Amino acid sequence: MLDAISWDTDLIRRYDLAGPRYTSYPTAVQFNSQVGSFDLFHALRDSRKTMRPLSLYVHVPFCANICYYCACNKVITKDRGRALPYLQRLEQEIQLIACHLDPAQKVEQLHFGGGTPTFLSHDELRQLMAQLRKHFNLLDDDSGDYGIEIDPREADWSTMGLLRELGFNRVSIGLQDLDPAVQRAVNRLQSLEETRAVIDAARTLQFRSINIDLIYGLPRQTPENFAHTVDEVINLQPDRLSVFNYAHLPERFMPQRRINSDELPTPAQKLEMLQRTIEQLTAAGYRYIGMDHFALPDDELAIAQEDSTLQRNFQGYTTHGHCDLIGLGVSAISQIGDLYCQNTSDLAQYQNTLAAAQLATSRGLVCNADGRLRRAVIQQLICNFNLEFVEIEEVFNIDFRGYFGQLWPQLQTMADDGLITLDNERITVLPAGRLLVRSVCMVFDAYLQELNHQRFSRVI
């Protein structure tokens, strides 16, 4: 079993830099307009030839209410009728993509994100799932990982029953914070009772897994009131928890301009919140997976990490990184072989392009040989906290020490500081370095020198 993480305030202060979350390497910041729909069709044909299994992501951008902290691609509207033209274009995209794949390619993973997927009516959800089942090989035996993001204010027992009927077996529930003062400050009023009702329904209906999202660093949060939220969440016993650091970037995300920056907790308070949260979750039996994620020991993510098979893609930590990821909907990202591509983030442009029977691919990149190598290194570090040089050398036919020789002084400094152990055979991220694993990965990022680090959230 992996050792528990250990808390070292001095190390955190020195290595708490702004950097990528490495849901991909190269990261989405490197995407460019040279990649278009032709490249996507070519990649889909390769996927068909090799019969790789699939992971589908469907983006539903609509929300009835705005949450001030949110940095997602969304459309705020009370008009439920706006979903219909979007779904019509989404169905066109499904058809255009599916005809380039083999009908026998199994969809091992499916995820609806947003926005608020349950913004859609029951009939719209039925129709959308019917289209996906018509054009893709969705599994009917409940063996796939089929998840959906839930806003408890937009779901009830009948909604949960419908989702289970449609084949979903995982739910991810946005909670963020239970304190009413914090909720008012971010415009998300959501009671514990509403959240508990959705979780009770999910358990009764035998959903396989429940994830809860929390955010620390929101306005009016204190270490004391956030600790109370964490205690209440532990009582709900989710299988997984995501505890995100709020990144206040009002210059990039307009809704955040409604947050009073004077009400934000200090950096010291945020550190205390994270430290307390780790202590509370560890005491309750949760394992630190990495990058803000915790899971119970019998969860698939924890087991995969024990087996050194955990992977990471645009949906976060996953046991399905071997699948080709197909992103459907506005702003959705696909990863098919060595191709990364993203649909336009503009809703009108997305709908107009598909109305003209064209895919809405707007940017992306093709991962080159150096990118594949660095991607494998970063993936091993961020998922399994360990990197065996011989495994990389055998796959990529390189001498690890020779290839990355100029990075050795940085790595040696990290070793001297107690983040990692470093020798001629491996890098191991130590318990004091696991919270800072992004900083270790950043050493291998060939693009970071060119980037403004302010485009990223901080490590802690």
ZAMARGU-4260 file (C-alpha; in steps of 0.2 Angstrom, whole numbers, plus 5000, padded with zeros to 4 digits):
<rodrens>
0) 5000/5000/5000 | 5006/5018/4996 | 5012/5027/5011 | 5001/5041/5017 | 5005/5059/5012
5) 5015/5070/5024 | 5013/5088/5027 | 5028/5100/5025 | 5023/5118/5026 | 5041/5124/5021
10) 5041/5113/5005 | 5023/5118/5000 | 5028/5137/5001 | 5043/5134/4990 | 5035/5123/4977
15) 5017/5129/4977 | 5019/5136/4959 | 5006/5139/4946 | 5006/5125/4933 | 4996/5114/4922
20) 4984/5100/4929 | 4991/5088/4916 | 4975/5080/4910 | 4985/5079/4894 | 5003/5082/4889
25) 5005/5093/4879 | 4992/5103/4888 | 4977/5112/4880 | 4986/5128/4880 | 4997/5121/4866
30) 4982/5118/4855 | 4982/5128/4838 | 4971/5131/4823 | 4981/5120/4812 | 4971/5105/4817
35) 4954/5103/4810 | 4940/5091/4805 | 4951/5082/4792 | 4964/5077/4805 | 4949/5071/4816
40) 4942/5060/4802 | 4960/5053/4799 | 4962/5048/4818 | 4944/5041/4818 | 4949/5029/4804
45) 4965/5024/4813 | 4954/5020/4828 | 4942/5010/4818 | 4957/5000/4810 | 4964/4995/4827
50) 4947/4993/4835 | 4952/5002/4851 | 4938/5004/4864 | 4930/5021/4866 | 4926/5033/4880
55) 4913/5046/4876 | 4911/5063/4884 | 4895/5073/4880 | 4895/5092/4885 | 4878/5100/4890
60) 4882/5118/4893 | 4866/5125/4900 | 4863/5130/4918 | 4848/5138/4925 | 4858/5148/4938
65) 4876/5155/4938 | 4889/5150/4951 | 4901/5164/4953 | 4916/5153/4955 | 4913/5143/4940
70) 4926/5142/4926 | 4917/5129/4915 | 4910/5133/4897 | 4892/5136/4901 | 4877/5146/4895
75) 4866/5153/4909 | 4847/5153/4904 | 4830/5150/4912 | 4824/5146/4894 | 4823/5127/4894
80) 4819/5128/4875 | 4837/5133/4871 | 4842/5115/4873 | 4832/5108/4858 | 4842/5116/4844
85) 4858/5112/4853 | 4853/5094/4854 | 4848/5093/4836 | 4866/5098/4831 | 4873/5087/4844
90) 4864/5072/4836 | 4871/5078/4819 | 4889/5077/4827 | 4885/5060/4834 | 4881/5054/4817
95) 4895/5062/4808 | 4908/5055/4821 | 4900/5037/4822 | 4900/5034/4803 | 4919/5034/4804
100) 4920/5021/4818 | 4917/5003/4818 | 4900/4998/4826 | 4908/4985/4836 | 4920/4996/4845
105) 4914/4995/4863 | 4910/5011/4873 | 4918/5007/4890 | 4916/5024/4897 | 4903/5037/4895
110) 4902/5054/4904 | 4889/5068/4903 | 4897/5085/4910 | 4893/5103/4909 | 4885/5115/4913
115) 4871/5105/4921 | 4867/5089/4911 | 4850/5087/4921 | 4845/5104/4913 | 4838/5093/4900
120) 4820/5086/4901 | 4817/5068/4904 | 4812/5066/4886 | 4827/5075/4880 | 4839/5064/4890
125) 4830/5049/4883 | 4831/5055/4865 | 4850/5059/4867 | 4854/5042/4875 | 4844/5033/4861
130) 4854/5042/4848 | 4870/5037/4857 | 4864/5019/4858 | 4859/5019/4840 | 4876/5025/4833
135) 4888/5019/4846 | 4891/5001/4854 | 4885/5006/4872 | 4886/4991/4884 | 4869/4984/4890
140) 4876/4973/4905 | 4880/4988/4917 | 4898/4984/4915 | 4903/5001/4908 | 4908/5016/4918
145) 4893/5027/4913 | 4893/5043/4924 | 4884/5060/4924 | 4887/5076/4934 | 4872/5080/4945
150) 4867/5097/4953 | 4855/5091/4967 | 4845/5107/4965 | 4841/5100/4947 | 4837/5082/4952
155) 4825/5072/4962 | 4821/5054/4964 | 4812/5052/4947 | 4827/5060/4939 | 4839/5048/4947
160) 4827/5033/4942 | 4827/5039/4924 | 4846/5040/4924 | 4848/5023/4931 | 4835/5016/4918
165) 4846/5025/4904 | 4861/5015/4909 | 4871/5027/4921 | 4879/5019/4935 | 4890/5033/4942
170) 4886/5051/4948 | 4897/5066/4952 | 4888/5078/4964 | 4893/5096/4965 | 4892/5102/4983
175) 4907/5114/4985 | 4903/5120/5003 | 4888/5118/5015 | 4890/5135/5024 | 4875/5146/5020
180) 4886/5162/5021 | 4899/5154/5008 | 4884/5148/4997 | 4877/5166/4997 | 4894/5173/4992
185) 4895/5162/4977 | 4877/5161/4972 | 4874/5143/4975 | 4861/5139/4988 | 4861/5121/4991
190) 4855/5112/5007 | 4863/5096/5015 | 4845/5089/5014 | 4845/5091/4995 | 4862/5083/4993
195) 4857/5069/5004 | 4841/5065/4995 | 4850/5063/4979 | 4863/5052/4987 | 4850/5041/4995
200) 4841/5039/4979 | 4858/5034/4970 | 4861/5021/4983 | 4844/5014/4983 | 4844/5013/4964
205) 4861/5004/4965 | 4872/5017/4956 | 4890/5009/4957 | 4899/5025/4963 | 4896/5042/4970
210) 4908/5056/4969 | 4906/5073/4978 | 4915/5089/4973 | 4921/5102/4986 | 4931/5118/4984
215) 4942/5126/4996 | 4947/5145/4995 | 4930/5152/4992 | 4924/5169/4999 | 4919/5168/5018
220) 4927/5151/5020 | 4937/5148/5036 | 4946/5133/5042 | 4933/5130/5055 | 4917/5131/5044
225) 4925/5121/5030 | 4930/5107/5042 | 4912/5106/5047 | 4907/5104/5028 | 4920/5090/5026
230) 4913/5081/5042 | 4896/5082/5035 | 4902/5075/5018 | 4911/5061/5027 | 4895/5056/5035
235) 4887/5054/5017 | 4901/5041/5013 | 4904/5045/4995 | 4916/5033/4986 | 4927/5047/4979
240) 4930/5065/4983 | 4937/5079/4973 | 4943/5094/4984 | 4948/5108/4972 | 4958/5123/4976
245) 4948/5139/4970 | 4958/5149/4958 | 4952/5167/4958 | 4955/5173/4940 | 4942/5187/4937
250) 4952/5194/4922 | 4948/5177/4913 | 4932/5172/4920 | 4918/5185/4920 | 4907/5177/4934
255) 4921/5178/4946 | 4921/5197/4945 | 4905/5196/4956 | 4916/5188/4970 | 4922/5201/4983
260) 4941/5197/4984 | 4941/5205/5001 | 4931/5190/5007 | 4943/5177/5001 | 4953/5167/5014
265) 4971/5171/5015 | 4985/5159/5008 | 4988/5153/5026 | 4970/5149/5029 | 4969/5140/5012
270) 4984/5129/5018 | 4976/5126/5034 | 4959/5120/5026 | 4969/5108/5015 | 4979/5101/5029
275) 4963/5099/5040 | 4954/5091/5025 | 4968/5078/5022 | 4968/5074/5041 | 4949/5072/5041
280) 4948/5061/5026 | 4963/5051/5030 | 4956/5047/5047 | 4940/5042/5039 | 4949/5029/5028
285) 4950/5039/5012 | 4966/5037/5001 | 4974/5051/4993 | 4975/5047/4974 | 4983/5063/4969
290) 4979/5080/4961 | 4964/5084/4974 | 4957/5067/4972 | 4953/5055/4987 | 4945/5038/4986
295) 4940/5023/4998 | 4952/5009/4997 | 4941/4997/4988 | 4937/5010/4974 | 4943/5006/4957
300) 4955/5021/4956 | 4963/5016/4973 | 4965/4998/4967 | 4972/5004/4950 | 4985/5015/4959
305) 4990/5000/4970 | 4993/4990/4953 | 5002/5004/4945 | 4989/5004/4931 | 4980/5021/4935
310) 4980/5033/4920 | 4974/5051/4917 | 4965/5060/4903 | 4954/5075/4900 | 4941/5067/4912
315) 4954/5066/4926 | 4960/5050/4934 | 4953/5035/4925 | 4955/5016/4923 | 4951/5019/4904
320) 4966/5028/4898 | 4968/5015/4884 | 4952/5020/4876 | 4950/5033/4862 | 4941/5048/4870
325) 4928/5056/4859 | 4922/5073/4864 | 4904/5078/4859 | 4896/5095/4861 | 4902/5113/4862
330) 4920/5115/4869 | 4922/5096/4870 | 4940/5089/4869 | 4944/5072/4860 | 4960/5062/4862
335) 4962/5049/4848 | 4979/5041/4847 | 4991/5055/4846 | 4978/5068/4840 | 4971/5080/4853
340) 4957/5091/4846 | 4943/5103/4853 | 4927/5109/4847 | 4923/5128/4846 | 4919/5135/4863
345) 4906/5147/4855 | 4888/5140/4855 | 4882/5149/4840 | 4897/5144/4830 | 4896/5126/4835
350) 4877/5125/4830 | 4880/5134/4814 | 4895/5124/4809 | 4885/5108/4811 | 4870/5115/4803
355) 4881/5116/4788 | 4885/5097/4790 | 4903/5101/4795 | 4911/5096/4812 | 4915/5110/4824
360) 4933/5105/4827 | 4942/5122/4829 | 4960/5118/4836 | 4971/5104/4843 | 4988/5096/4840
365) 4996/5080/4835 | 5008/5074/4849 | 5025/5071/4842 | 5039/5058/4847 | 5046/5070/4861
370) 5028/5073/4867 | 5024/5055/4868 | 5039/5052/4878 | 5036/5066/4890 | 5018/5061/4891
375) 5022/5044/4897 | 5034/5051/4910 | 5022/5063/4917 | 5008/5050/4917 | 5018/5038/4928
380) 5023/5052/4940 | 5006/5060/4942 | 4996/5043/4943 | 5008/5031/4952 | 5021/5042/4961
385) 5035/5032/4953 | 5044/5031/4937 | 5055/5016/4932 | 5068/5022/4919 | 5070/5005/4911
390) 5051/5005/4906 | 5053/5021/4897 | 5069/5016/4889 | 5062/5000/4882 | 5047/5008/4875
395) 5055/5024/4868 | 5073/5017/4864 | 5082/5030/4873 | 5094/5032/4888 | 5084/5041/4901
400) 5098/5049/4910 | 5106/5055/4893 | 5089/5061/4886 | 5085/5071/4901 | 5102/5075/4907
405) 5099/5094/4907 | 5085/5092/4920 | 5096/5082/4932 | 5101/5097/4943 | 5082/5102/4945
410) 5078/5084/4950 | 5093/5083/4961 | 5087/5099/4970 | 5070/5091/4973 | 5078/5075/4980
415) 5089/5086/4991 | 5073/5095/4997 | 5064/5078/5001 | 5051/5079/4987 | 5058/5063/4978
420) 5071/5050/4978 | 5082/5050/4963 | 5095/5037/4957 | 5100/5029/4941 | 5085/5018/4940
425) 5070/5027/4946 | 5061/5043/4953 | 5050/5040/4967 | 5038/5054/4974 | 5040/5054/4993
430) 5025/5057/5005 | 5030/5075/5007 | 5031/5077/4988 | 5014/5069/4983 | 5004/5085/4986
435) 5017/5094/4975 | 5018/5081/4961 | 5013/5094/4948 | 5029/5103/4952 | 5039/5087/4949
440) 5029/5085/4932 | 5033/5103/4927 | 5051/5099/4927 | 5048/5087/4911 | 5036/5100/4903
445) 5046/5106/4887 | 5033/5121/4885 | 5032/5129/4902 | 5047/5141/4898 | 5037/5149/4885
450) 5021/5151/4895 | 5014/5163/4907 | 5011/5153/4923 | 4997/5165/4927 | 4986/5155/4915
455) 4986/5140/4927 | 4980/5137/4945 | 4993/5135/4959 | 4998/5118/4964 | 4990/5120/4981
</rodrens>
